[in-house]
Amino acid sequence: MFLHELLPYEDIVIQCHDNPDADALASGYALFYYLTKKGKHPRFIYRGANQIRKNNLLLMMRHLQIPVTYMPDFDENPDLLVTVDCQYGQKNVTKTMAKNVAVIDHHQTTEELPVLSEVRSNIGSCATVLWDMMKSEGVEVSDSLLLSTALYYGLFTDTNKLSEVSHPLDRDMRDSLEVNHSLIKEMSNSSISLDELKITGKAILDFDYHGNNKYLMIRADRCDPNILGVISDFSLETVDVNITLVYYVSPQEIKFSVRSCVKEVHANELAVFLAEGLGGGGGHITKAGGVLRPEKLQALYGAKEEDTERIAGEEFEKRLERYFSMYRVIYAGSPLPDQEEMKLYEKKQQQLGCVKLTDIFPAGTLVEIRTLEGDINTRVEEDVYLMIGIEGEVYPINQQKLESSYQMTGAPYDKTFEYEPSIKDVYTGERKNVKRFAKSVVSIGQVRILAKPLDEYVKLFTAWDEEKYYSGSPGDYIAAREDDPGDIYIINKRLFHQLYREAEA
């Protein structure tokens, strides 16, 4: 859906979920701003049994001039109702009758969506979805410091103070907004009530420690999701605790926060694993989180709503134990596993992209490379290049290996991807699109690798980065260059036969 598709309607009402949070308020504010800019006269409401009373939200509404009205008894029938940060018919939003309905959200889809809908479940905040939609319409939120600050705070709160940001669009919005940071600080320091302070203490006292894998599970009463992060961070400082999982259960959602202080467990990967099939998760390597849909968990167990709290704890524990038992950890430089079972493959001729880092920034510059898979930090060196793979993935390669594996064509590289990688000078903040500097290269078929399909889950620490691993699943391929057996890497099963063919010995 595009925002301009809403413009033919006259009487437009924007509704966020009951008991709105900062992301719901920011999202509704953004849509209100867009429609007003386009000459419309929308109304922004929320309903439900409770009026907003949290101090940080009252500060947000007052200082950022959020044009929202509490209307528990709204009984009109507008031309168009747009629900933001929720889906029409869900339990967390009072149903409002309307001639037409539209949905803009970032949660997992649980209801049948209307034709006018934009739901991006892999995005960290609905504020980001609105920011990207407005950008596509040529409306710059930077024209309003109030709106920019609201959008930032929406992302800030929905991703546990930005610790659970995973999608590059979330990071792009975070980096591009002009923000009143003193107000963000004031609001974030006013988000915990005395009752929530009690919730924190009570939760920490009732921990569940699993010494075999050194993880801590803590169930909290329903609270602001940021409280889960506070509990997680504090608990992780405990001796012999490497992983923390803190969660609460409510009729609308099961929210959880994950922390890791060991390099063998990426918190963002664990969050995705915990939520698989039941919701969504993501974040950073050390801090992450997610949400499960109670109705999906109930369906999995054939359970009633009153059993949700019990089965949530059981499912989290099952998944944690499975996660810790399923992976084999491999470190680059160690003997190649099961080498006798590996076959020899040669690279097919493929057109890929290649970027010399010194063409973008001077040698010595500390840069951050942003991709759909995450951010990579590295220092620009004269002999280091970036390869752009067939799905837009990027990975470093030194000049010697590049010249022995690929032939430069001199032609520009013009493939398009879901998200195009960019590169930023960490100190100055200057960001440039990687593809703009890319040239096409063609593999010359001289590179041969040893490879075999995995029959287990693997975490591989490569020679390029000893702190971050690459995950492999059964069916993916583990491979190493024939001329450098220590250069071990994982190749996705979906891509392997597009890139390689079996070679003659």
KEDRENBA-938852 format. One record per residue (C-alpha): residue number from 1; x negated, y, z. Coordinates in Angstrom, 3 decimals. Example, Ala and Ser with C-alpha at 12.3 -4.5 7.8 and 13.67 -1.06 7.14 Angstrom:
// residues 2
1/-12.300/-4.500/7.800
2/-13.670/-1.060/7.140
// end
This chain:
// residues 505
1/0.000/0.000/0.000
2/-1.091/3.594/-0.670
3/-0.036/6.500/1.511
4/1.384/8.403/-1.455
5/4.023/5.667/-1.774
6/5.639/7.112/1.367
7/6.109/10.570/-0.138
8/9.396/9.980/-2.056
9/11.230/9.577/1.294
10/12.616/12.620/3.117
11/13.595/11.668/6.661
12/10.466/9.849/7.906
13/9.931/8.566/11.451
14/6.564/7.230/12.640
15/6.754/4.776/15.540
16/3.902/3.211/17.497
17/4.260/0.325/19.914
18/5.767/0.644/23.383
19/3.274/1.600/26.107
20/1.008/3.244/23.492
21/-2.746/3.114/23.762
22/-5.250/5.568/22.295
23/-5.460/3.756/18.949
24/-1.682/3.824/18.504
25/-1.563/7.539/19.299
26/-4.493/8.314/16.989
27/-3.000/6.280/14.139
28/0.399/7.928/14.383
29/-1.284/11.334/14.614
30/-3.276/10.618/11.433
31/-0.177/9.605/9.468
32/1.716/12.638/10.825
33/-1.197/14.856/9.696
34/-1.224/13.341/6.192
35/2.529/13.606/5.664
36/2.584/17.184/6.963
37/-0.245/18.097/4.577
38/1.912/16.748/1.755
39/4.874/18.983/2.683
40/6.870/16.428/4.650
41/8.441/16.922/8.106
42/7.901/13.579/9.868
43/8.654/12.776/13.492
44/6.321/10.690/15.649
45/7.926/8.679/18.461
46/7.407/5.821/20.880
47/10.062/3.908/22.776
48/10.293/1.225/25.461
49/10.940/1.313/29.196
50/7.858/3.253/30.236
51/6.649/6.749/29.488
52/2.903/7.336/29.148
53/1.350/7.965/32.562
54/-2.307/6.955/32.168
55/-4.521/9.939/32.827
56/-6.845/9.441/29.854
57/-3.877/9.283/27.444
58/-2.262/12.361/28.987
59/-5.582/14.179/28.513
60/-5.733/12.945/24.912
61/-2.192/14.089/24.148
62/-2.741/17.501/25.705
63/-6.228/18.386/24.442
64/-5.835/16.878/20.968
65/-2.258/18.095/20.548
66/-0.847/14.661/19.688
67/2.665/15.393/18.317
68/4.358/12.340/19.841
69/7.729/12.253/21.636
70/9.085/9.631/24.027
71/12.545/8.615/22.757
72/13.752/5.432/24.518
73/17.339/5.850/23.213
74/16.592/6.713/19.596
75/19.646/5.580/17.600
76/19.296/7.380/14.268
77/18.951/5.636/10.913
78/16.110/7.439/9.078
79/15.303/7.009/5.397
80/11.936/5.506/6.317
81/10.444/4.101/9.517
82/6.672/3.544/9.555
83/5.300/1.451/12.403
84/1.610/2.039/13.155
85/-0.708/-0.207/15.184
86/2.106/-2.771/15.344
87/4.438/-4.748/13.110
88/8.180/-4.277/12.833
89/9.952/-6.991/14.814
90/7.074/-7.771/17.187
91/7.756/-8.016/20.915
92/5.644/-4.976/21.767
93/7.716/-2.482/19.768
94/11.362/-1.646/20.420
95/13.327/-2.299/17.234
96/14.493/0.875/15.487
97/17.032/0.704/12.686
98/16.079/2.360/9.395
99/17.054/2.247/5.722
100/13.486/1.333/4.780
101/10.510/0.093/6.798
102/6.744/0.336/6.277
103/3.930/-1.151/8.377
104/0.317/-0.006/8.902
105/-1.616/-2.208/11.313
106/-4.869/-4.041/12.043
107/-3.608/-6.986/14.101
108/-2.960/-10.551/12.995
109/0.223/-10.875/10.956
110/2.998/-12.518/12.953
111/6.115/-11.179/11.239
112/7.290/-11.145/7.638
113/5.950/-7.887/6.241
114/7.971/-5.407/4.191
115/6.909/-4.490/0.675
116/5.431/-1.245/1.996
117/2.717/-2.579/4.265
118/-1.029/-2.317/4.861
119/-2.338/-4.803/7.430
120/-6.104/-5.316/7.696
121/-6.711/-7.851/10.438
122/-10.505/-7.716/10.129
123/-10.706/-4.015/11.056
124/-11.439/-2.946/14.636
125/-8.823/-0.208/14.939
126/-5.711/0.994/13.173
127/-7.331/4.439/13.292
128/-9.954/3.142/10.844
129/-7.262/1.831/8.498
130/-5.565/5.258/8.433
131/-8.930/7.020/7.980
132/-9.774/4.842/4.984
133/-6.294/5.225/3.461
134/-6.460/9.008/3.835
135/-9.935/9.066/2.316
136/-8.568/7.160/-0.699
137/-5.946/9.896/-1.097
138/-8.596/12.638/-1.008
139/-7.544/13.954/2.426
140/-10.555/14.709/4.625
141/-9.977/14.289/8.358
142/-13.150/16.315/8.999
143/-11.036/19.426/8.345
144/-9.518/18.872/11.798
145/-11.781/18.405/14.829
146/-8.734/17.383/16.860
147/-7.765/14.584/14.467
148/-11.385/13.442/14.024
149/-11.803/13.193/17.792
150/-8.514/11.297/18.124
151/-9.521/8.748/15.468
152/-12.921/8.262/17.108
153/-11.295/7.736/20.511
154/-8.851/5.253/18.987
155/-11.756/3.164/17.676
156/-13.743/3.768/20.884
157/-11.025/2.322/23.112
158/-9.884/-0.503/20.844
159/-13.447/-1.823/20.474
160/-14.431/-1.564/24.145
161/-16.442/1.653/23.837
162/-17.635/0.645/20.349
163/-19.290/-2.536/21.660
164/-16.958/-4.755/19.605
165/-17.248/-2.890/16.295
166/-17.889/-5.465/13.571
167/-16.541/-4.312/10.192
168/-18.697/-1.814/8.255
169/-15.663/0.434/7.652
170/-15.365/0.903/11.418
171/-19.041/1.826/11.553
172/-18.649/4.159/8.573
173/-15.831/6.048/10.265
174/-17.730/6.189/13.540
175/-20.759/7.685/11.809
176/-18.877/10.183/9.638
177/-16.490/11.850/12.097
178/-17.080/15.245/13.703
179/-16.263/14.598/17.358
180/-15.792/16.545/20.580
181/-18.022/14.222/22.607
182/-17.524/16.082/25.882
183/-13.790/15.357/25.622
184/-14.490/11.698/24.757
185/-16.594/11.486/27.908
186/-13.895/13.159/30.005
187/-11.206/10.805/28.703
188/-13.340/7.660/29.042
189/-14.206/8.616/32.640
190/-10.487/8.902/33.427
191/-9.360/5.549/32.062
192/-9.502/3.396/35.221
193/-6.784/3.825/37.801
194/-7.129/2.778/41.440
195/-4.874/-0.195/40.680
196/-7.207/-1.254/37.859
197/-10.155/-0.914/40.221
198/-8.398/-3.469/42.425
199/-7.839/-5.693/39.375
200/-11.584/-5.567/38.689
201/-12.516/-6.624/42.212
202/-9.897/-9.370/42.369
203/-10.969/-10.827/39.022
204/-14.667/-10.955/39.907
205/-13.907/-12.817/43.154
206/-12.038/-15.538/41.241
207/-14.756/-16.587/38.768
208/-15.207/-20.021/37.177
209/-18.907/-20.870/36.667
210/-20.127/-23.658/34.335
211/-23.771/-24.339/35.189
212/-24.401/-26.814/32.377
213/-24.251/-24.023/29.791
214/-24.618/-21.083/32.178
215/-21.384/-19.329/31.314
216/-18.836/-17.578/33.490
217/-15.066/-17.488/32.828
218/-12.991/-14.831/34.584
219/-9.244/-14.268/34.306
220/-8.003/-10.771/35.104
221/-4.527/-9.386/35.550
222/-3.232/-7.353/32.620
223/-5.169/-4.093/32.392
224/-6.713/-1.611/30.003
225/-8.863/-3.758/27.645
226/-11.899/-1.652/28.568
227/-11.688/-3.092/32.087
228/-12.525/-6.492/30.612
229/-15.759/-5.028/29.261
230/-16.594/-3.507/32.651
231/-16.119/-6.886/34.336
232/-18.116/-8.668/31.600
233/-21.054/-6.268/31.790
234/-21.228/-6.410/35.580
235/-20.906/-10.213/35.757
236/-23.640/-10.760/33.159
237/-26.195/-9.329/35.593
238/-25.729/-12.416/37.799
239/-28.649/-14.853/38.104
240/-28.269/-17.944/35.866
241/-25.386/-16.429/33.896
242/-26.106/-16.121/30.170
243/-22.570/-15.790/28.808
244/-19.438/-14.178/30.224
245/-15.855/-14.525/29.008
246/-13.254/-12.290/30.660
247/-9.615/-12.313/29.574
248/-6.066/-11.390/30.487
249/-2.744/-12.876/29.375
250/0.356/-10.841/28.565
251/3.557/-11.690/26.666
252/2.254/-9.703/23.674
253/-1.410/-10.719/23.554
254/-4.290/-12.574/25.140
255/-7.172/-10.122/25.138
256/-10.732/-11.253/25.823
257/-14.250/-9.854/26.123
258/-17.509/-11.764/25.552
259/-21.079/-10.918/26.555
260/-24.365/-12.704/25.833
261/-27.902/-12.039/27.057
262/-29.636/-14.902/25.186
263/-30.660/-14.801/21.540
264/-29.336/-18.328/20.901
265/-25.742/-17.108/21.314
266/-24.411/-14.190/19.294
267/-21.414/-12.760/21.136
268/-19.691/-11.740/17.890
269/-19.960/-15.264/16.474
270/-18.653/-16.745/19.723
271/-15.706/-14.311/19.722
272/-14.752/-15.369/16.183
273/-15.020/-19.033/17.219
274/-12.823/-18.528/20.303
275/-10.117/-16.781/18.269
276/-10.155/-18.998/15.158
277/-6.631/-19.936/14.085
278/-5.095/-18.066/17.011
279/-6.049/-14.437/16.417
280/-9.187/-12.475/15.629
281/-12.520/-11.535/17.152
282/-15.784/-9.748/16.434
283/-18.276/-7.184/17.666
284/-22.009/-6.978/18.260
285/-24.612/-9.665/18.898
286/-24.567/-9.010/22.655
287/-21.055/-7.565/23.137
288/-17.859/-8.701/21.461
289/-14.213/-9.434/22.037
290/-10.930/-10.321/20.448
291/-7.282/-11.182/20.831
292/-5.168/-14.344/20.608
293/-1.473/-14.395/19.717
294/0.461/-16.105/22.568
295/3.031/-17.585/20.188
296/0.285/-19.305/18.162
297/-1.276/-20.749/21.309
298/2.132/-21.937/22.528
299/2.766/-23.619/19.173
300/-0.643/-25.355/19.351
301/0.240/-26.910/22.728
302/4.000/-27.212/22.202
303/4.285/-25.152/25.392
304/6.734/-22.631/26.795
305/5.996/-18.964/27.360
306/5.597/-19.457/31.123
307/2.747/-21.924/30.452
308/0.670/-19.429/28.435
309/-1.652/-18.409/31.260
310/-2.567/-22.000/32.069
311/-3.091/-23.167/28.496
312/-5.102/-20.028/27.634
313/-7.673/-20.946/30.276
314/-7.714/-24.576/29.111
315/-8.168/-23.596/25.449
316/-10.954/-21.123/26.189
317/-12.822/-23.750/28.215
318/-12.388/-26.414/25.505
319/-13.676/-24.080/22.830
320/-16.633/-22.915/24.900
321/-17.711/-26.480/25.635
322/-17.328/-27.412/21.957
323/-19.291/-24.345/20.854
324/-22.250/-25.149/23.104
325/-22.342/-28.820/22.103
326/-21.973/-28.435/18.337
327/-25.055/-26.403/17.346
328/-28.608/-27.496/16.619
329/-31.120/-24.638/16.953
330/-33.982/-24.488/14.434
331/-36.855/-22.013/14.564
332/-38.765/-20.952/11.438
333/-42.292/-22.310/11.431
334/-41.230/-25.534/13.129
335/-41.348/-28.769/11.109
336/-38.707/-28.916/8.406
337/-35.870/-31.093/9.752
338/-35.147/-34.352/7.902
339/-37.529/-33.412/5.080
340/-37.541/-36.950/3.709
341/-33.803/-36.589/2.944
342/-34.259/-33.371/0.995
343/-34.055/-33.104/-2.773
344/-35.912/-30.785/-5.093
345/-33.875/-28.002/-6.718
346/-34.718/-25.175/-9.088
347/-32.989/-21.830/-9.341
348/-30.567/-21.274/-12.216
349/-30.982/-18.142/-14.240
350/-28.912/-15.505/-12.476
351/-28.658/-11.753/-12.727
352/-29.124/-10.274/-9.284
353/-29.920/-6.845/-7.903
354/-33.235/-5.696/-6.514
355/-34.201/-2.525/-4.651
356/-37.677/-1.367/-3.712
357/-37.256/0.192/-0.272
358/-39.841/2.915/-0.919
359/-37.670/4.136/-3.823
360/-35.060/5.083/-1.226
361/-37.062/6.215/1.806
362/-40.817/6.740/2.397
363/-42.973/3.941/3.758
364/-42.855/3.784/7.544
365/-39.249/4.968/7.808
366/-37.145/2.997/10.282
367/-33.908/2.195/8.443
368/-30.577/0.538/9.122
369/-29.130/-1.490/6.242
370/-25.330/-1.741/6.444
371/-23.606/-4.727/4.868
372/-20.370/-6.642/5.294
373/-22.307/-9.220/7.334
374/-23.656/-6.611/9.758
375/-26.417/-4.053/10.242
376/-30.072/-4.958/9.684
377/-32.833/-2.792/11.156
378/-36.224/-2.841/9.461
379/-39.158/-0.573/8.658
380/-39.825/0.428/5.050
381/-43.049/-1.081/3.701
382/-44.688/-0.778/0.292
383/-44.343/-4.452/-0.596
384/-40.831/-5.124/0.787
385/-37.761/-5.234/-1.445
386/-34.088/-5.981/-0.924
387/-32.304/-8.569/-3.008
388/-28.570/-8.140/-3.649
389/-26.926/-11.540/-4.032
390/-23.987/-12.571/-6.166
391/-21.449/-11.649/-3.455
392/-23.147/-8.454/-2.325
393/-25.167/-10.066/0.457
394/-28.616/-8.539/0.970
395/-31.836/-10.061/2.244
396/-35.478/-8.920/2.318
397/-38.185/-10.356/0.057
398/-41.841/-9.443/-0.265
399/-43.345/-8.362/-3.574
400/-45.377/-11.526/-4.138
401/-42.343/-13.804/-3.816
402/-40.219/-11.451/-5.886
403/-42.674/-11.419/-8.800
404/-43.076/-15.202/-8.701
405/-39.321/-15.780/-8.679
406/-37.728/-13.032/-10.772
407/-38.259/-10.972/-13.893
408/-37.351/-7.282/-13.918
409/-35.006/-6.368/-16.784
410/-35.172/-2.588/-16.291
411/-31.372/-2.387/-16.575
412/-29.291/-0.822/-13.796
413/-27.369/-3.153/-11.505
414/-23.625/-2.489/-11.807
415/-21.720/-5.291/-10.058
416/-19.009/-4.293/-7.575
417/-18.252/-5.888/-4.204
418/-15.734/-5.662/-1.356
419/-18.215/-3.519/0.571
420/-21.358/-2.166/-1.023
421/-24.479/-2.119/1.170
422/-25.946/1.197/2.253
423/-29.151/2.242/3.965
424/-29.648/4.919/6.635
425/-32.680/6.684/8.046
426/-32.272/5.859/11.747
427/-33.807/9.149/12.914
428/-32.257/11.681/10.523
429/-28.958/9.863/9.944
430/-29.222/10.315/6.156
431/-27.353/7.488/4.408
432/-27.758/6.346/0.793
433/-25.957/3.726/-1.281
434/-28.300/0.791/-1.974
435/-26.765/-0.116/-5.329
436/-27.520/3.327/-6.753
437/-31.239/2.457/-6.621
438/-30.873/-1.176/-7.681
439/-32.236/-2.714/-10.867
440/-31.208/-5.986/-12.432
441/-33.535/-8.950/-12.110
442/-33.243/-12.419/-13.624
443/-34.501/-15.554/-11.920
444/-37.188/-17.177/-14.026
445/-36.607/-20.773/-12.961
446/-40.085/-21.281/-11.536
447/-38.956/-21.214/-7.924
448/-38.217/-24.626/-6.528
449/-36.797/-25.433/-3.146
450/-36.284/-28.454/-0.966
451/-32.684/-28.616/0.231
452/-30.034/-30.854/1.725
453/-26.440/-30.369/2.814
454/-25.983/-29.997/6.546
455/-24.001/-32.611/8.423
456/-23.961/-30.538/11.613
457/-23.707/-26.930/12.776
458/-27.033/-25.114/12.813
459/-28.456/-21.864/14.151
460/-31.570/-20.927/12.202
461/-34.092/-18.288/13.267
462/-35.894/-17.209/10.085
463/-39.423/-15.932/9.575
464/-37.939/-12.463/8.901
465/-36.270/-12.017/12.274
466/-37.071/-13.978/15.415
467/-34.199/-12.416/17.384
468/-31.236/-13.016/15.058
469/-30.163/-16.371/13.701
470/-28.196/-17.409/10.640
471/-25.391/-19.907/11.182
472/-24.849/-22.941/8.998
473/-21.810/-25.225/8.914
474/-21.460/-28.793/7.622
475/-21.619/-28.656/3.833
476/-23.863/-25.589/3.764
477/-27.434/-26.236/2.637
478/-30.627/-25.884/4.624
479/-33.492/-25.059/2.297
480/-37.163/-24.131/2.156
481/-39.384/-22.946/-0.668
482/-41.536/-25.711/-2.096
483/-44.581/-23.416/-1.989
484/-43.844/-22.172/1.571
485/-42.134/-24.828/3.729
486/-42.105/-22.463/6.715
487/-39.712/-20.123/4.888
488/-36.490/-21.877/5.904
489/-33.030/-20.470/5.248
490/-29.339/-21.345/4.939
491/-27.415/-21.254/1.637
492/-23.631/-21.144/1.749
493/-22.018/-24.250/0.245
494/-19.787/-22.032/-1.891
495/-22.837/-20.467/-3.532
496/-25.368/-23.269/-3.660
497/-24.402/-24.874/-6.972
498/-23.927/-21.451/-8.562
499/-27.561/-20.690/-7.738
500/-29.438/-24.006/-7.982
501/-29.567/-27.235/-10.000
502/-31.398/-30.431/-9.182
503/-34.952/-30.405/-10.541
504/-36.999/-33.163/-12.038
505/-39.639/-34.399/-9.649
// end
